[in-house]
Amino acid sequence: MFHSQVFLRCWKKVSFVDAKTGLYGVFGDPVGHSLSPVLHNWFMRRFGINGVYMAFAISADRLQKAIQALPTLGFVGVNLTIPHKEAVLAYVDHCDLQAEIIGAANTIRIVDNRVDAYVTDADGFVLSLHKQQQRFHNASVVMLGAGGAARSIAYALARLQVARLAIINRTYSRAESLARFVRERFQLPDTKALPEGEQLEGLSSADIVINTTSVGMYPYTSESLVKDPRVFHNGQLVYDLIYNPSATRLLHDARRNGAEIQNGLDMLIYQGLVSLNIWRQDTYELRAADLQELRQVLTQELAAHE
Ligand SMILES: NC(=O)c1ccc[n+]([C@@H]2O[C@H](COP(=O)([O-])OP(=O)(O)OC[C@H]3O[C@@H](n4cnc5c(N)ncnc54)[C@H](OP(=O)(O)O)[C@@H]3O)[C@@H](O)[C@H]2O)c1
């Protein structure tokens, strides 16, 4: 390859920082393994945005000061990850309706010195489904987990007009309280918590099973919440929000028993894209080739951390 070609290829990948560079980032604790800087700096290069995205380790007791400093420092926007998604709502000037309903935010936009909060996990989940979206209409869904991510997924399920939702959770009272919340706030009347005795039957008869818990995530890759894989079958879709490993034990078991599977990598990508569109007030889209490249870049980044 000629030197000029090498130079051109490098040139396309380098982002220059100058006096007009927009500041973006993620606040979390811990944040050292976050994929968001790789994801968003890839977006910046792909879409020709003069911006830089960094990870900031912000402890819970410093969140308020960090949020209040954003307009002064000239940030365009930040993402929030564990443990700040719910606490941040107390420190913002305005909360988007979806974030208010879900009770959490993962995206902050600074506009005219005002701090606005949004949540993009539900949109990210819906976009990650691609052509599978139709399968959710009138479907019977079992969701494992009742934490923060589960709340966004339940919101998305209501929008996708599933017929019924059953929630399985280690702490049963949290499943009950999320089910009540979903019935009342998301207008999904056929939502209930599944007690232990009804879980096998519930899983076997579900069209779609979604894991929103962290069970099975690296390094605990041999774990799965579904102890009897025979509940999985042909015609079922099993979705795991976890993307590391790319196929959890749950997904392996489901695939072996004939179910279709999907991991959480595309949801991660699309929730990030929705954040970018909020910050930039734009409509950036990913082509198939972009998505393919991003999946590879993020998978390599994950492998480098292990
Ligand atoms: N792909 C994406 O874009 C994306 C986006 C958001 C989140 N996520 C993933 O979703 C997962 C959950 O995140 P979150 O924010 O919802 O966390 P969270 O609010 O802490 O909720 C954790 C959930 O997992 C359950 N759980 C945790 N450890 C368990 C165990 N050992 N046995 C049984 N249940 C257990 C909890 O049950 P209890 O109620 O009993 O504690 C709760 O339902 C994480 O793996 C996160 O990486 C992925």
The ligand as an SDF file (V2000), in Angstrom:
LIG
                    3D

 48 52  0  0  0  0  0  0  0  0999 V2000
  -27.9940   -3.9760   26.4590 N   0  0  0  0  0  0  0  0  0  0  0  0
  -28.2190   -2.7940   27.0100 C   0  0  0  0  0  0  0  0  0  0  0  0
  -28.2060   -1.7500   26.3420 O   0  0  0  0  0  0  0  0  0  0  0  0
  -28.5410   -2.7120   28.4820 C   0  0  0  0  0  0  0  0  0  0  0  0
  -29.1560   -1.5590   29.0030 C   0  0  0  0  0  0  0  0  0  0  0  0
  -29.4550   -1.5090   30.3730 C   0  0  0  0  0  0  0  0  0  0  0  0
  -29.1200   -2.6000   31.1890 C   0  0  0  0  0  0  0  0  0  0  0  0
  -28.5110   -3.6970   30.6520 N   0  0  0  0  0  0  0  0  0  0  0  0
  -28.1580   -4.8660   31.4930 C   0  0  0  0  0  0  0  0  0  0  0  0
  -29.3000   -5.2390   32.2480 O   0  0  0  0  0  0  0  0  0  0  0  0
  -28.8800   -5.8370   33.4750 C   0  0  0  0  0  0  0  0  0  0  0  0
  -29.6660   -5.2580   34.6510 C   0  0  0  0  0  0  0  0  0  0  0  0
  -29.4050   -3.8830   34.7870 O   0  0  0  0  0  0  0  0  0  0  0  0
  -30.3010   -2.9800   35.7990 P   0  0  0  0  0  0  0  0  0  0  0  0
  -29.8360   -1.5860   35.6170 O   0  0  0  0  0  0  0  0  0  0  0  0
  -31.7360   -3.2940   35.6560 O   0  0  0  0  0  0  0  0  0  0  0  0
  -29.8340   -3.5250   37.2350 O   0  0  0  0  0  0  0  0  0  0  0  0
  -30.6690   -3.4670   38.6000 P   0  0  0  0  0  0  0  0  0  0  0  0
  -31.6080   -2.3210   38.6180 O   0  0  0  0  0  0  0  0  0  0  0  0
  -29.6430   -3.5970   39.6780 O   0  0  0  0  0  0  0  0  0  0  0  0
  -31.5730   -4.8180   38.5810 O   0  0  0  0  0  0  0  0  0  0  0  0
  -30.9600   -6.0550   38.6520 C   0  0  0  0  0  0  0  0  0  0  0  0
  -32.0130   -7.1660   38.4820 C   0  0  0  0  0  0  0  0  0  0  0  0
  -31.3180   -8.4230   38.4460 O   0  0  0  0  0  0  0  0  0  0  0  0
  -31.7750   -9.2660   39.5150 C   0  0  0  0  0  0  0  0  0  0  0  0
  -30.6100  -10.0080   40.0430 N   0  0  0  0  0  0  0  0  0  0  0  0
  -29.3740   -9.5340   40.2690 C   0  0  0  0  0  0  0  0  0  0  0  0
  -28.5740  -10.5300   40.7370 N   0  0  0  0  0  0  0  0  0  0  0  0
  -29.3610  -11.6520   40.8030 C   0  0  0  0  0  0  0  0  0  0  0  0
  -29.1140  -13.0010   41.2060 C   0  0  0  0  0  0  0  0  0  0  0  0
  -27.9160  -13.3940   41.6150 N   0  0  0  0  0  0  0  0  0  0  0  0
  -30.1410  -13.8870   41.1270 N   0  0  0  0  0  0  0  0  0  0  0  0
  -31.3620  -13.5050   40.6780 C   0  0  0  0  0  0  0  0  0  0  0  0
  -31.6520  -12.2360   40.2830 N   0  0  0  0  0  0  0  0  0  0  0  0
  -30.6540  -11.3230   40.3570 C   0  0  0  0  0  0  0  0  0  0  0  0
  -32.3350   -8.3150   40.5420 C   0  0  0  0  0  0  0  0  0  0  0  0
  -33.2560   -9.0270   41.3690 O   0  0  0  0  0  0  0  0  0  0  0  0
  -33.6770   -8.4690   42.8310 P   0  0  0  0  0  0  0  0  0  0  0  0
  -34.7800   -7.4920   42.5910 O   0  0  0  0  0  0  0  0  0  0  0  0
  -34.0870   -9.6680   43.5670 O   0  0  0  0  0  0  0  0  0  0  0  0
  -32.4400   -7.8070   43.4090 O   0  0  0  0  0  0  0  0  0  0  0  0
  -33.0150   -7.2720   39.6310 C   0  0  0  0  0  0  0  0  0  0  0  0
  -34.2110   -7.7680   39.1230 O   0  0  0  0  0  0  0  0  0  0  0  0
  -27.3660   -5.6190   33.5490 C   0  0  0  0  0  0  0  0  0  0  0  0
  -26.7260   -6.8230   33.1410 O   0  0  0  0  0  0  0  0  0  0  0  0
  -27.1080   -4.5180   32.5370 C   0  0  0  0  0  0  0  0  0  0  0  0
  -25.8010   -4.5920   31.9660 O   0  0  0  0  0  0  0  0  0  0  0  0
  -28.2210   -3.7830   29.3110 C   0  0  0  0  0  0  0  0  0  0  0  0
  1  2  1  0
  2  3  2  0
  2  4  1  0
  4  5  1  0
  4 48  2  0
  5  6  2  0
  6  7  1  0
  7  8  2  0
  8  9  1  0
  8 48  1  0
  9 10  1  0
  9 46  1  0
 10 11  1  0
 11 12  1  0
 11 44  1  0
 12 13  1  0
 13 14  1  0
 14 15  2  0
 14 16  1  0
 14 17  1  0
 17 18  1  0
 18 19  2  0
 18 20  1  0
 18 21  1  0
 21 22  1  0
 22 23  1  0
 23 24  1  0
 23 42  1  0
 24 25  1  0
 25 26  1  0
 25 36  1  0
 26 27  1  0
 26 35  1  0
 27 28  2  0
 28 29  1  0
 29 30  1  0
 29 35  2  0
 30 31  1  0
 30 32  2  0
 32 33  1  0
 33 34  2  0
 34 35  1  0
 36 37  1  0
 36 42  1  0
 37 38  1  0
 38 39  2  0
 38 40  1  0
 38 41  1  0
 42 43  1  0
 44 45  1  0
 44 46  1  0
 46 47  1  0
M  CHG  2   8   1  16  -1
M  END
$$$$
